[in-house]
């Protein structure tokens, strides 16, 4: 028999799969710039970055940070930048310590998660050990977010209650919060800062002479007087606050405004009968009669007035310090 023709043997070589690592971004947040908080931020970043780098399936793409309250998303530039990069397709997963670091506003939190889920961007919460894109991820995160917001609301109310109770005592530390013109002494409370007190007196003098707040601002900057925070430029609002601060009369006031209900960051004006005052609390810089006189001048010069329905409306006339100075020059000096 002739040799049978050999059948060819076919070897199948499996195609090599291209292994793609997840691009992982780290998000860290602390609430304030206190040294302890900043140390906490540094510790978060070091530990969590190392965790990302040690995972062979992950590729570290950067760290996004905020030193802000977690009540809103709009006030956190680091978080906004993180979301923008997710929208641009630069990130596959966000790694963060906990739900509270991501945000404390339940509505904002869930809206953000829903958008990230649409973009197929996962979020890993280390403390809770939950992935957004897991089967029960969104449900679990919704429950955790609700609990986190409830804890924040309860904490906020407890702090408010504690402060209100403490201000029933006229010697409460709440009345000794430092302001421009004073220093705080742990034993004596508020004591005069002579250099700053002189500037406060000048501001009141200039205002009573008819100077506008803008002119006072320019004069302070010309004299190179540093602001309460040590800066060169004086904000108009800072001068307005000095002219309306009752503390310069020796009376310390607490509770004129309070934070609105969580999660709002706005402050609301409290009922005048609920405001606490500690009279003769410290040495005054401005006499009470003069302070009241300046408040009347401010109301008179203001371009805003309250109409009969309680609405704020702009006056038809506008205050001008130049006209006041011109009138003062024309007024003849009294004869002795």
C-alpha positions in Angstrom: 0.0 0.0 0.0 1.3 3.3 -0.9 2.2 5.5 2.0 -0.8 7.3 3.3 -0.7 11.1 2.9 0.1 12.6 6.3 -2.6 15.0 7.6 -1.3 18.4 8.6 -1.3 19.2 12.3 -2.7 22.6 13.2 -1.5 24.2 16.4 -3.8 26.9 17.7 -1.8 29.7 19.4 -4.1 31.7 21.7 -4.1 35.4 21.2 -2.4 37.4 23.9 -4.8 39.5 25.9 -3.8 43.0 26.4 -4.0 43.7 30.1 -5.3 47.2 30.8 -4.8 48.6 34.3 -7.4 50.8 35.9 -6.5 54.5 36.1 -7.1 55.4 39.7 -7.3 58.9 41.2 -7.1 59.6 44.9 -9.5 62.1 46.6 -8.8 63.4 50.1 -10.5 66.1 52.1 -10.3 67.8 55.5 -12.7 70.4 56.9 -10.3 73.1 58.2 -6.7 74.4 58.0 -6.0 73.5 61.7 -2.6 71.9 62.0 -4.1 68.6 63.2 -6.4 68.5 60.3 -3.6 69.3 57.8 -1.6 66.4 59.4 -4.7 64.2 58.9 -4.8 65.2 55.2 -1.1 64.3 54.8 -1.6 61.0 56.5 -4.6 60.2 54.3 -2.6 60.9 51.1 0.4 58.9 52.1 -1.5 55.8 53.2 -4.0 55.7 50.4 -1.5 56.6 47.6 0.7 53.7 48.8 -2.4 51.4 48.7 -3.0 52.4 45.0 0.7 52.0 44.0 0.9 48.5 45.6 -2.0 47.2 43.5 -0.6 45.8 40.1 -4.1 46.2 38.5 -4.2 49.9 39.3 -2.4 52.9 37.7 -2.1 55.9 39.9 -3.0 59.1 38.0 -3.0 61.8 40.6 -4.3 63.2 43.9 -7.2 65.7 44.3 -7.5 67.5 47.6 -9.8 70.0 49.4 -9.6 71.9 52.7 -13.3 72.6 52.8 -16.6 71.6 54.4 -18.2 68.6 52.8 -21.6 70.2 52.8 -21.5 71.4 49.2 -19.7 70.3 46.0 -19.6 73.7 44.3 -17.2 75.2 47.0 -14.6 72.4 46.6 -12.2 73.1 43.6 -10.3 69.9 44.0 -13.5 67.9 43.8 -14.7 69.9 40.8 -11.4 69.2 39.0 -11.7 65.5 39.8 -15.2 65.4 38.2 -14.1 67.3 35.2 -11.3 64.8 34.6 -13.8 62.0 34.9 -16.0 63.7 32.3 -12.9 63.9 30.0 -12.4 60.1 30.3 -9.1 60.4 32.2 -10.1 58.3 35.2 -11.5 54.8 35.6 -11.9 54.7 39.4 -11.8 57.1 42.4 -10.3 56.0 45.6 -11.3 57.8 48.8 -11.2 57.1 52.5 -14.9 57.2 53.4 -18.3 58.5 52.4 -18.0 61.5 54.7 -14.8 62.6 52.9 -16.6 62.4 49.6 -19.5 64.6 50.8 -22.0 65.1 53.6 -24.9 66.4 51.6 -27.0 63.3 50.8 -28.6 64.8 47.7 -25.4 66.1 46.1 -23.7 62.8 47.0 -26.3 60.6 45.2 -26.5 62.9 42.1 -22.7 62.8 41.7 -22.7 59.0 42.1 -25.4 58.6 39.5 -23.4 60.7 37.0 -20.2 58.8 37.7 -22.1 55.5 37.2 -23.3 56.8 33.8 -19.6 57.6 32.9 -18.7 54.0 34.1 -16.3 55.5 36.7 -16.1 53.4 39.8 -15.7 54.8 43.3 -14.0 52.8 46.0 -14.7 53.8 49.6 -12.0 52.3 51.8 -13.6 52.4 55.2 -16.9 51.0 54.0 -15.2 48.6 51.5 -17.8 49.4 48.9 -17.4 49.8 45.2 -20.0 52.0 43.4 -20.1 49.7 40.4 -20.7 46.5 42.5 -24.0 44.8 42.3 -25.4 46.3 45.5 -23.1 49.3 45.5 -25.5 52.2 45.0 -28.1 50.8 47.5 -25.5 50.4 50.2 -24.0 53.8 49.5 -27.4 55.4 49.7 -28.0 53.9 53.1 -24.5 55.0 54.4 -24.9 58.5 53.0 -28.3 59.0 54.8 -26.7 57.8 58.1 -23.7 60.1 57.6 -25.9 63.2 56.9 -28.1 62.4 60.0 -24.9 62.2 62.1 -23.8 65.6 60.8 -27.2 67.2 61.5 -27.2 65.8 65.0 -23.7 67.1 65.6 -24.6 70.5 64.3 -27.6 70.8 66.6 -25.6 69.7 69.6 -22.9 72.4 68.9 -25.6 75.1 68.6 -27.3 74.0 71.8 -24.0 74.0 73.7 -23.1 77.5 72.5 -26.5 78.8 73.4 -26.1 77.4 76.9 -22.6 78.7 77.4 -23.7 82.3 76.5 -26.1 82.4 79.4 -23.0 83.2 81.4 -21.6 86.7 80.8 -18.1 85.4 81.4 -18.4 82.8 78.7 -15.3 82.4 76.4 -17.8 82.9 73.5 -17.9 86.6 74.4 -14.1 86.9 74.2 -13.6 86.2 70.5 -10.8 88.5 69.3 -11.6 91.3 66.8 -9.5 94.1 65.3 -8.5 96.5 68.0 -8.2 93.8 70.7 -5.9 90.9 71.7 -7.1 87.9 73.7 -5.5 87.2 77.0 -6.4 83.8 78.5 -6.7 85.3 82.0 -8.1 88.7 81.3 -10.1 88.1 78.2 -10.1 90.9 75.6 -7.4 93.6 76.1 -6.7 96.7 74.0 -4.2 96.5 71.1 -3.2 100.1 71.2 -1.9 100.4 67.6 -5.1 98.8 66.2 -7.4 100.7 68.5 -6.0 104.0 67.1 -6.9 102.8 63.6 -10.4 102.0 64.7 -10.7 105.5 66.2 -9.5 107.1 62.9 -12.0 105.1 60.9 -14.9 106.4 63.1 -13.4 109.9 62.9 -13.2 109.9 59.1 -16.6 108.5 58.7 -18.2 111.2 61.0 -16.3 113.8 59.0 -18.3 112.7 55.9 -15.7 110.4 54.3 -17.1 107.5 52.3 -15.9 103.9 53.0 -14.1 103.8 49.7 -12.2 107.0 50.6 -11.3 105.5 54.1 -10.1 102.3 52.3 -7.8 104.4 50.0 -6.4 106.4 53.0 -5.6 103.2 55.0 -3.8 101.8 51.9 -1.9 105.1 51.4 -0.8 105.0 55.0 0.2 101.4 54.5 -1.9 100.2 57.4 -2.1 96.3 57.2 -5.6 94.8 57.3 -6.7 92.6 60.2 -5.3 89.6 58.3 -2.0 91.4 57.5 -2.8 92.2 53.9 -2.2 95.4 52.0 -5.6 95.9 50.4 -8.5 96.7 52.7 -11.8 95.1 51.6 -14.8 97.5 51.9 -16.7 94.9 53.9 -13.9 94.8 56.6 -14.3 98.6 57.1 -18.1 98.3 57.2 -17.8 95.5 59.8 -15.6 97.7 62.0 -18.1 100.6 61.8 -21.0 98.2 62.9 -19.2 96.1 65.5 -20.8 96.8 68.9 -17.8 95.2 70.6 -15.9 98.5 70.3 -18.4 100.0 72.9 -17.3 97.4 75.5 -20.3 95.3 75.0 -19.7 91.8 73.6 -22.5 90.3 71.5 -23.0 86.7 70.6 -25.6 85.0 68.4 -26.8 87.8 66.1 -26.6 85.2 63.3 -26.5 81.5 63.2 -25.9 78.8 60.6 -29.0 77.7 58.8 -30.2 74.1 59.0 -27.8 71.5 57.7 -26.6 71.1 54.9 -26.9 74.9 54.1 -23.8 77.0 54.7 -25.7 80.3 54.8 -26.2 82.2 58.0 -29.5 83.6 59.1 -30.3 86.6 61.3 -31.7 85.6 64.7 -34.5 87.2 66.6 -33.1 90.2 68.6 -34.6 88.8 71.8 -32.5 85.7 71.4 -29.2 87.6 71.0 -27.0 87.4 74.1 -25.0 90.5 75.4 -22.3 90.8 78.0 -22.2 94.5 78.9 -19.0 96.2 80.3 -17.2 93.1 79.2 -13.9 94.9 78.3 -12.5 98.3 77.8 -14.3 100.3 75.1 -12.6 102.0 72.2 -15.7 104.0 71.1 -18.3 105.6 73.3 -21.8 104.1 73.0 -23.4 107.5 72.1 -20.9 107.9 69.3 -21.4 104.4 68.1 -25.2 104.9 67.8 -24.6 108.2 66.0 -22.5 106.4 63.4 -25.2 103.8 62.9 -27.7 106.5 62.1 -25.2 108.1 59.6 -24.8 104.7 58.0 -28.5 104.2 57.6 -28.9 107.8 56.2 -26.1 107.3 53.7 -27.0 103.8 52.6 -28.2 103.5 49.0 -30.7 100.8 50.2 -33.8 101.3 52.1 -36.7 99.2 53.3 -40.1 99.9 51.6 -43.5 99.6 53.3 -43.7 95.9 52.3 -40.4 95.0 54.0 -38.5 94.7 50.7 -35.0 96.2 50.1 -35.1 98.9 47.4 -32.4 101.2 46.0 -32.8 104.9 46.8 -33.2 107.5 44.0 -30.4 109.6 45.6 -26.8 108.6 46.0 -24.5 109.6 48.9 -21.4 111.5 47.8 -18.6 112.3 50.3 -17.3 115.0 47.8 -20.6 117.0 48.2 -20.4 116.7 52.0 -16.8 118.0 52.0 -17.7 120.8 49.5 -20.6 121.9 51.8 -18.3 121.9 54.8 -15.9 124.3 53.1 -18.7 126.7 52.1 -20.0 126.8 55.7 -18.6 130.0 57.4 -16.6 129.4 60.6 -18.4 130.6 63.7 -17.3 134.0 65.1 -15.7 133.9 68.5 
